[in-house]
Amino acid sequence: MNEPTLPSMKRLFALSGNRCAYRNCVLPIVEDSGHVTGIVCHIKARSKGGSRYDPKQTPEQRHSFDNLVLMCARHSKVIDSDPNTYTVELLQDMKARHERTGSIEITHADAVKAEALLQDYRGFQITAGGHVMVGSPGGFQGTMNIKTTKSSVKVMPAQGALGSDALRRNYVKHLIDRYNEFASKQRGRAAFSFAVIYSHIKKRFKADWERVLLVQFDDLVLLLQTRIDKTQLGSINRGKGIPNYSTFDEYRRKLGADFNP
């Protein structure tokens, strides 16, 4: 067996609660849009030369539920770059603690996301092949050899971009979702597209929303808050003194003062 089974992936996803297993990280594994942004991590590496590789494991054991944990791209790299700190025992404990609060039952929506996660796992491998430029605002640029069964390759946001900061990234997503919620209810609107706000951000900041620079965080927040307030529902709420969204400080307090991804 060279990959996890679908039942194992469904169980793994359900117990994860669609959240990274790293302590206090709230990044999702699969976005509401269905895009997979998390990583299926091996506690003991899947191949020789990887972190915590165990030559005594069988292929079935390497891809079994017990040897897998779901993490965001950032923390996947963290645990594999420092295997002396992130030992097998530590990761097994991290997995167990994280999965205690998950669900033992999987909904249809979760099953669909689990299948997407497995497809993503199958679809990407680094090997000899074509060349891809990797770049983001203020980030690393270079070439790598890639072979993929997909028509495109997702590159995770680099350090210094919004996507590298779990708290700020999720707050911006909170504002985007709130705008789409309010704007979709606008009376007299012939049609509504959830993608418009993403296009507007890209046009304004010259980057996809997760790759907007952290130094532009305040400007992005102001843009989204202003657009929310200008919707019909936003204007009505403001007239009644009803908040349209949580401020960043309120959002941070809701998550807890010890938030430290």
NORDADA-V620683 format. One record per residue. N is the residue number from 0. RES is the residue in one small letter. PSI is psi in degrees with one decimal (NA if undefined). NEAR is the number of other C-alpha atoms within 12 Angstrom. Layout:
n: <N	N>
res: <RES	RES>
psi: <PSI	PSI>
near: <NEAR	NEAR>
//
This chain:
n: <0	1	2	3	4	5	6	7	8	9	10	11	12	13	14	15	16	17	18	19	20	21	22	23	24	25	26	27	28	29	30	31	32	33	34	35	36	37	38	39	40	41	42	43	44	45	46	47	48	49	50	51	52	53	54	55	56	57	58	59	60	61	62	63	64	65	66	67	68	69	70	71	72	73	74	75	76	77	78	79	80	81	82	83	84	85	86	87	88	89	90	91	92	93	94	95	96	97	98	99	100	101	102	103	104	105	106	107	108	109	110	111	112	113	114	115	116	117	118	119	120	121	122	123	124	125	126	127	128	129	130	131	132	133	134	135	136	137	138	139	140	141	142	143	144	145	146	147	148	149	150	151	152	153	154	155	156	157	158	159	160	161	162	163	164	165	166	167	168	169	170	171	172	173	174	175	176	177	178	179	180	181	182	183	184	185	186	187	188	189	190	191	192	193	194	195	196	197	198	199	200	201	202	203	204	205	206	207	208	209	210	211	212	213	214	215	216	217	218	219	220	221	222	223	224	225	226	227	228	229	230	231	232	233	234	235	236	237	238	239	240	241	242	243	244	245	246	247	248	249	250	251	252	253	254	255	256	257	258	259	260>
res: <m	n	e	p	t	l	p	s	m	k	r	l	f	a	l	s	g	n	r	c	a	y	r	n	c	v	l	p	i	v	e	d	s	g	h	v	t	g	i	v	c	h	i	k	a	r	s	k	g	g	s	r	y	d	p	k	q	t	p	e	q	r	h	s	f	d	n	l	v	l	m	c	a	r	h	s	k	v	i	d	s	d	p	n	t	y	t	v	e	l	l	q	d	m	k	a	r	h	e	r	t	g	s	i	e	i	t	h	a	d	a	v	k	a	e	a	l	l	q	d	y	r	g	f	q	i	t	a	g	g	h	v	m	v	g	s	p	g	g	f	q	g	t	m	n	i	k	t	t	k	s	s	v	k	v	m	p	a	q	g	a	l	g	s	d	a	l	r	r	n	y	v	k	h	l	i	d	r	y	n	e	f	a	s	k	q	r	g	r	a	a	f	s	f	a	v	i	y	s	h	i	k	k	r	f	k	a	d	w	e	r	v	l	l	v	q	f	d	d	l	v	l	l	l	q	t	r	i	d	k	t	q	l	g	s	i	n	r	g	k	g	i	p	n	y	s	t	f	d	e	y	r	r	k	l	g	a	d	f	n	p>
psi: <124.6	10.2	161.7	152.0	157.8	-43.0	-39.0	-40.2	-38.8	-43.4	-44.3	-44.5	-43.6	-45.5	-21.1	-20.4	20.0	39.9	149.3	140.6	-10.3	140.5	125.3	6.0	135.2	10.5	138.5	159.1	-41.6	127.1	162.3	-29.3	-13.3	-6.2	130.5	119.9	-9.3	178.9	137.6	107.6	145.4	125.3	-49.0	126.4	149.4	-17.4	159.3	136.4	-13.8	167.4	129.3	30.1	136.0	105.9	-15.4	-13.4	144.6	161.5	-37.4	-41.2	-37.1	-34.4	14.6	163.0	-42.6	-22.5	5.6	146.3	142.9	131.1	160.1	164.7	-36.3	-51.5	-23.3	-42.0	-36.9	-48.4	-29.9	-17.9	-10.8	67.5	-19.9	-32.1	-47.4	78.4	170.1	-45.1	-41.2	-43.3	-35.2	-39.7	-40.9	-43.7	-46.3	-44.0	-42.4	-39.1	-7.8	-30.5	0.9	179.0	139.2	-9.5	144.1	130.6	168.2	-41.4	-40.5	-36.0	-39.0	-41.9	-36.5	-39.1	-38.6	-36.9	-41.9	-41.0	-39.3	-39.6	-40.6	-30.5	-5.5	125.4	142.1	129.0	-174.2	140.3	-136.9	176.3	140.0	131.9	131.7	120.2	146.6	162.4	120.0	7.5	-173.6	143.3	136.8	-171.1	151.7	157.3	127.6	138.3	128.8	146.3	-3.3	160.9	-15.8	161.6	129.4	133.9	123.1	149.1	141.8	168.4	140.1	-8.7	159.0	-40.5	-14.3	-6.4	104.1	-43.8	-51.3	-36.5	-46.5	-29.9	-43.0	-40.1	-36.4	-43.5	-39.6	-45.6	-39.2	-41.0	-47.8	-36.7	-47.2	-46.2	-32.3	-18.2	4.9	126.1	143.1	6.1	126.0	-41.9	155.5	137.3	125.8	-16.6	-14.5	-42.8	-36.2	-40.1	-37.9	-42.1	-44.1	-38.7	-39.5	-40.8	2.7	32.3	153.0	155.0	-38.0	-12.9	7.0	138.6	144.4	-29.2	-13.5	8.4	-48.9	-39.1	-40.3	-42.0	-45.6	-41.5	-47.9	-43.0	-40.7	-42.9	-36.9	-47.7	-27.3	-7.6	162.9	-48.1	-37.1	-41.4	-40.3	-46.0	-42.3	-36.5	-27.8	-1.2	21.7	125.3	140.1	-16.9	163.2	141.2	167.9	-41.3	-40.6	-41.8	-42.3	-40.4	-34.8	-36.3	-18.7	142.3	-19.1	16.8	120.6	78.7	NA>
near: <12	16	29	34	26	24	21	28	38	34	32	47	46	34	33	42	32	42	36	38	45	40	25	23	35	33	37	35	41	36	23	19	17	22	21	36	35	40	40	45	43	39	39	37	32	31	21	15	13	21	28	31	24	21	17	15	19	18	23	19	26	32	32	30	32	26	35	39	47	50	43	38	35	34	35	32	24	20	34	28	16	17	24	15	15	25	22	27	17	21	36	25	21	27	33	25	20	30	30	17	16	23	19	17	18	24	17	12	20	29	26	26	34	40	29	30	38	32	25	30	30	22	21	24	18	19	12	13	14	16	16	20	17	21	21	28	27	19	22	18	14	12	15	20	18	24	20	23	16	15	10	14	25	22	26	31	32	26	24	25	31	36	35	30	32	34	33	39	35	28	36	39	33	25	34	34	26	29	36	27	24	29	32	25	21	21	13	10	12	10	12	18	17	21	19	17	30	28	17	21	28	19	15	18	25	19	25	26	39	37	35	37	31	30	19	25	29	20	18	37	32	20	23	36	32	21	29	35	27	21	26	23	27	30	22	18	18	18	14	11	12	14	19	30	33	22	21	24	15	15	22	22	15	15	22	16	14	13	19	16	25>
//
